């Protein structure tokens, strides 16, 4: 009678028995840990790169009536305006300012400015755009310009002035008569003739909405 062992026999000879006691899974476990660490490292790196590429996040703020006369104007009982700034100077060379307004005088053009001050005399200003309301008193304008770091510089005196506020005026001096009867024309429009300021960021005083 032949003895039985773990060897197998075939026509080509005898195959050595299978040794199972020396099998180990340590290398596979080690490789798995290395893979997890590498994956986490790559994820962190990509997140940092993406955050750098996106740059500063957009920010939003509201404007309010620029004077008590506008706030109490019966023909514009609920004026409101919201500004969103999309910083993009580092990536695109310009920022984007998005202004939405409602509750204003219908079919009326307004001139938008960045300003040093948010109340008269307003100081240094920069004219950046116009918008015209529809029949419902709503209007919108989008401006590509340097907004986040806007300034005015007097090359004679060497004085730099930050433009950290925003306001918009009635572009036509006749359009503010329902709110401020008999007001003198201003200079806040391209033709050097405007009405009074309608909305501004004076709600941020003594601070400012722009950096």
C-alpha positions in Angstrom: 0.0 0.0 0.0 1.4 3.4 -1.0 1.6 6.2 1.5 -0.3 9.3 0.8 1.4 12.8 1.0 0.9 16.3 -0.3 2.9 15.6 -3.5 1.1 15.2 -6.8 2.3 13.0 -9.6 1.8 13.4 -13.3 3.5 12.1 -16.3 6.3 14.6 -16.1 7.3 13.8 -12.6 6.5 14.7 -9.1 5.5 18.3 -8.1 6.8 19.4 -4.7 4.1 19.9 -2.1 2.6 23.3 -1.7 4.0 25.2 1.3 1.2 27.2 2.9 2.7 28.1 6.2 5.1 30.7 4.8 2.6 32.9 2.9 2.4 36.5 4.1 0.2 39.5 3.3 2.5 42.3 4.8 3.8 43.6 1.5 0.3 44.1 0.1 -0.8 45.9 3.2 2.3 48.2 3.1 1.6 49.0 -0.6 -2.0 49.8 0.2 -1.0 52.3 2.9 1.5 53.9 0.6 -1.2 54.3 -2.1 -3.6 55.9 0.4 -1.0 58.4 1.6 0.0 59.2 -2.0 -3.7 59.8 -3.0 -4.3 62.1 0.0 -1.1 64.0 -0.9 -2.2 64.5 -4.5 -5.7 65.5 -3.5 -4.4 68.2 -1.1 -2.0 69.5 -3.8 -4.8 69.7 -6.4 -7.1 71.5 -3.9 -4.4 74.1 -3.1 -3.8 74.6 -6.8 -7.5 75.0 -7.5 -7.9 77.4 -4.6 -5.0 79.5 -5.9 -6.5 79.5 -9.4 -9.9 80.6 -8.2 -8.5 83.6 -6.3 -10.6 85.8 -4.1 -14.3 85.0 -3.8 -17.1 87.3 -5.0 -18.7 89.5 -2.4 -22.1 91.2 -2.3 -23.4 94.3 -0.6 -26.5 96.5 -0.6 -26.9 100.2 -1.4 -29.3 102.5 0.3 -31.0 105.8 -0.6 -28.4 108.5 -0.8 -30.4 111.0 1.2 -33.5 111.4 3.3 -35.2 113.1 0.3 -34.7 109.9 -1.8 -35.7 107.6 1.1 -39.0 109.6 1.5 -39.7 110.0 -2.2 -43.3 108.9 -2.8 -42.6 108.1 -6.5 -39.9 105.7 -5.4 -41.3 104.1 -2.2 -39.0 101.1 -2.0 -35.7 101.7 -3.9 -33.1 99.0 -3.5 -29.8 98.1 -5.1 -27.4 95.2 -4.7 -23.8 95.1 -5.9 -21.7 92.0 -6.4 -18.0 92.3 -7.1 -16.1 89.4 -8.8 -12.4 89.9 -8.2 -10.4 89.0 -11.3 -7.5 91.4 -11.6 -4.9 88.7 -10.9 -6.3 86.2 -13.4 -8.1 88.4 -16.1 -6.6 91.9 -15.6 -10.0 93.3 -14.5 -12.7 92.8 -11.8 -16.4 92.7 -12.6 -19.0 94.7 -10.9 -22.6 93.6 -11.2 -25.3 96.0 -10.1 -29.0 95.2 -9.8 -31.6 97.8 -8.8 -35.3 98.0 -8.4 -38.0 100.3 -7.1 -36.5 103.2 -9.0 -38.1 105.8 -11.3 -39.2 103.9 -14.5 -37.5 104.5 -17.8 -34.8 106.6 -16.2 -31.0 106.6 -16.8 -28.6 106.5 -13.8 -24.9 107.2 -13.8 -22.7 104.9 -11.7 -19.5 106.0 -9.9 -16.9 104.7 -7.6 -16.3 107.4 -5.0 -14.0 108.5 -2.2 -16.9 109.6 0.0 -20.4 108.4 0.1 -22.0 111.8 1.0 -21.5 115.3 -0.4 -19.1 116.5 -1.7 -18.2 112.9 -2.5 -14.5 113.7 -3.0 -12.6 112.0 -5.9 -14.9 109.9 -8.2 -14.6 107.6 -11.2 -17.4 107.3 -13.7 -17.8 103.6 -14.6 -21.1 103.1 -16.3 -24.8 103.8 -16.9 -28.0 101.8 -16.7 -31.6 102.6 -17.7 -34.6 101.2 -15.8 -37.5 99.5 -17.5 -41.2 100.3 -17.1 -41.2 98.4 -13.7 -38.3 100.5 -12.3 -35.7 97.7 -12.5 -32.2 98.1 -14.0 -28.9 96.4 -14.3 -25.4 97.1 -15.4 -22.2 94.9 -15.5 -18.8 96.7 -15.6 -15.4 95.2 -16.2 -12.8 97.5 -14.5 -10.4 97.7 -11.6 -12.9 97.7 -8.7 -11.2 96.0 -5.8 -8.1 98.3 -5.8 -9.6 101.4 -7.5 -7.9 104.7 -6.7 -7.4 108.2 -8.0 -4.0 109.7 -8.2 -3.1 113.4 -8.4 0.3 113.5 -10.2 0.8 117.1 -9.2 0.3 116.8 -5.5 1.4 113.1 -5.3 -1.8 112.3 -3.4 -3.4 108.9 -3.9 -7.1 108.6 -3.0 -8.8 105.2 -2.5 -12.2 104.8 -4.2 -13.9 102.5 -1.7 -17.5 103.5 -2.1 -20.1 103.3 -4.9 -23.1 105.6 -5.7 -25.3 106.3 -8.7 -27.0 109.6 -9.8 -30.0 110.6 -11.8 -28.2 111.2 -15.2 -30.7 113.8 -16.2 -31.2 116.8 -13.8 -34.9 116.9 -14.6 -35.5 113.3 -13.5 -35.1 113.9 -9.8 -37.8 116.6 -9.6 -40.4 114.3 -8.1 -38.1 113.5 -5.2 -36.0 116.7 -4.8 -38.0 119.6 -6.4 -35.8 122.6 -7.4 -32.5 120.8 -6.9 -29.5 122.3 -8.6 -27.9 120.3 -11.4 -24.8 118.3 -10.5 -21.8 117.2 -12.5 -22.1 113.4 -12.3 -22.7 112.4 -15.9 -20.7 112.4 -19.1 -22.3 115.7 -20.3 -21.4 117.4 -17.0 -25.1 117.7 -16.0 -26.9 115.3 -13.6 -29.5 115.1 -10.9 -29.0 114.3 -7.3 -27.5 111.0 -6.0 -30.1 108.3 -5.8 -28.4 105.4 -4.0 -25.1 105.0 -2.3 -23.0 102.8 0.1 -23.4 105.3 3.0 -24.8 102.4 5.1 -21.2 101.3 5.5 -20.0 104.5 7.2 -17.6 104.9 8.9 -16.3 101.9 6.9 -16.6 101.1 3.2 -17.8 98.1 1.2 -14.7 97.9 -1.0 -11.3 97.0 0.4 
